[in-house]
Amino acid sequence: MLKTVVVMLMAVTAGTIGDVLLASGMKELGDLSTMNFRGILKVSQQALTTPKLVLGTAMLAIFFFLWLAVLSWEDLSVALPMQALNYILVAFLSQYFLHEIVSPMRWAGTILVAVGVIMITKSSGA
């Protein structure tokens, strides 16, 4: 079980950092919903060379391969809820690096998710 927790923490951290980098990079490139087709194509080309987007994609690839490793030895019903730890990291990183406002209600929900993850992880009995 310790192996699962350690690898999942590494995976969730990589995935969360990847998500934050992608969000930050896309905010810099602009709102796609306001662009015409030509603008979306231009942004798509820029995305392939934007460092934040490239690094974010690499971090999500690391997450993916660590996740595959976990799935090779752990029950899905234990492993999948551990991904919810992502919510905790996203709340912190979004607030401090993306300057998003995380309301008390969001923090309360985040704490509830964390408690649920702990309960599921403890229930595996390993």
Backbone torsions as a table, in degrees:
resi	resn	phi	psi	omega
1	MET	NA	-37.3	178.9
2	LEU	-60.7	-39.7	177.9
3	LYS	-59.2	-44.1	-180.0
4	THR	-61.9	-46.2	-178.5
5	VAL	-61.9	-45.7	-178.3
6	VAL	-63.7	-48.5	-178.1
7	VAL	-66.6	-38.8	178.2
8	MET	-66.4	-37.9	175.5
9	LEU	-61.8	-41.5	176.8
10	MET	-64.0	-43.4	-179.0
11	ALA	-65.0	-47.8	-178.7
12	VAL	-62.8	-40.3	178.2
13	THR	-62.9	-46.4	178.6
14	ALA	-61.9	-43.9	179.8
15	GLY	-64.2	-41.4	-179.4
16	THR	-67.1	-44.6	177.2
17	ILE	-61.1	-41.2	177.0
18	GLY	-59.8	-45.7	179.2
19	ASP	-61.5	-43.6	-179.3
20	VAL	-64.9	-42.6	177.9
21	LEU	-63.4	-41.7	178.4
22	LEU	-63.7	-44.2	179.6
23	ALA	-61.6	-46.0	-179.9
24	SER	-63.7	-45.3	179.8
25	GLY	-62.9	-40.9	-179.8
26	MET	-70.9	-34.3	176.0
27	LYS	-62.4	-36.7	178.4
28	GLU	-68.7	-33.6	-179.0
29	LEU	-77.9	-25.5	176.2
30	GLY	116.6	166.9	-176.9
31	ASP	-79.8	110.7	-178.3
32	LEU	-64.8	-27.1	-176.5
33	SER	-68.0	-17.6	179.7
34	THR	-98.4	1.6	-175.2
35	MET	-100.1	151.5	171.8
36	ASN	-83.3	178.7	-176.1
37	PHE	-58.4	-42.6	-179.8
38	ARG	-62.5	-40.4	178.4
39	GLY	-65.3	-39.4	178.6
40	ILE	-65.2	-40.4	177.4
41	LEU	-63.1	-40.7	179.0
42	LYS	-63.2	-45.7	179.2
43	VAL	-64.6	-37.4	178.7
44	SER	-61.1	-40.6	177.6
45	GLN	-67.7	-41.3	177.8
46	GLN	-62.7	-36.6	-177.3
47	ALA	-60.6	-31.3	-178.5
48	LEU	-68.2	-18.8	-178.1
49	THR	-121.1	2.9	178.5
50	THR	-77.4	119.4	-175.1
51	PRO	-53.2	-42.9	-179.7
52	LYS	-61.9	-39.8	-178.6
53	LEU	-72.7	-37.8	178.0
54	VAL	-66.0	-47.5	179.5
55	LEU	-66.0	-39.8	177.5
56	GLY	-60.7	-42.0	177.9
57	THR	-64.9	-39.8	177.8
58	ALA	-63.4	-40.5	178.9
59	MET	-65.4	-38.0	177.5
60	LEU	-68.7	-31.0	175.2
61	ALA	-67.0	-40.4	176.5
62	ILE	-60.8	-45.9	176.4
63	PHE	-53.9	-48.4	-176.4
64	PHE	-58.1	-45.9	-177.8
65	PHE	-72.2	-34.1	173.5
66	LEU	-66.3	-38.4	177.8
67	TRP	-62.6	-42.5	176.5
68	LEU	-59.2	-41.0	179.1
69	ALA	-61.8	-46.7	180.0
70	VAL	-60.0	-43.1	-179.2
71	LEU	-63.8	-20.6	-179.6
72	SER	-74.8	-17.4	-178.8
73	TRP	-130.1	-13.7	-173.5
74	GLU	-114.3	151.3	174.5
75	ASP	-64.8	137.7	178.7
76	LEU	-60.4	-35.7	-178.4
77	SER	-67.2	-16.0	174.8
78	VAL	-97.6	-44.1	-174.1
79	ALA	-69.6	-44.2	-174.7
80	LEU	-60.9	-44.9	177.9
81	PRO	-61.1	-26.7	177.9
82	MET	-63.3	-25.5	176.9
83	GLN	-64.0	-22.1	-179.8
84	ALA	-65.6	-15.7	174.3
85	LEU	-59.7	-20.9	175.4
86	ASN	-54.0	-36.4	-178.7
87	TYR	-59.8	-38.4	-179.4
88	ILE	-66.5	-49.4	-179.6
89	LEU	-64.8	-40.2	179.0
90	VAL	-61.0	-42.8	179.8
91	ALA	-59.9	-48.0	179.7
92	PHE	-64.0	-52.3	-175.8
93	LEU	-66.6	-36.0	178.6
94	SER	-65.9	-39.5	180.0
95	GLN	-67.7	-44.2	-172.5
96	TYR	-88.7	-32.2	-177.3
97	PHE	-102.3	-31.3	180.0
98	LEU	-101.3	-4.3	178.9
99	HIS	57.8	37.4	175.1
100	GLU	-83.5	151.7	176.3
101	ILE	-90.6	118.9	177.5
102	VAL	-105.5	108.7	-174.2
103	SER	-71.1	161.5	175.7
104	PRO	-56.5	-35.5	178.9
105	MET	-63.7	-40.0	177.2
106	ARG	-66.0	-40.5	178.7
107	TRP	-63.3	-40.5	178.9
108	ALA	-61.9	-43.8	177.0
109	GLY	-62.7	-39.1	178.8
110	THR	-63.0	-41.6	178.3
111	ILE	-64.9	-41.1	177.2
112	LEU	-60.9	-41.4	177.3
113	VAL	-61.7	-44.7	-179.0
114	ALA	-61.5	-42.6	178.3
115	VAL	-62.3	-42.9	177.8
116	GLY	-60.7	-42.1	178.5
117	VAL	-62.5	-43.0	179.0
118	ILE	-61.8	-42.7	-179.4
119	MET	-63.3	-44.1	-179.7
120	ILE	-66.9	-43.2	-179.8
121	THR	-62.5	-42.7	178.4
122	LYS	-66.4	-28.4	-176.5
123	SER	-74.1	-11.8	-177.8
124	SER	-69.7	-21.3	174.6
125	GLY	71.1	7.2	-178.5
126	ALA	-87.1	NA	NA
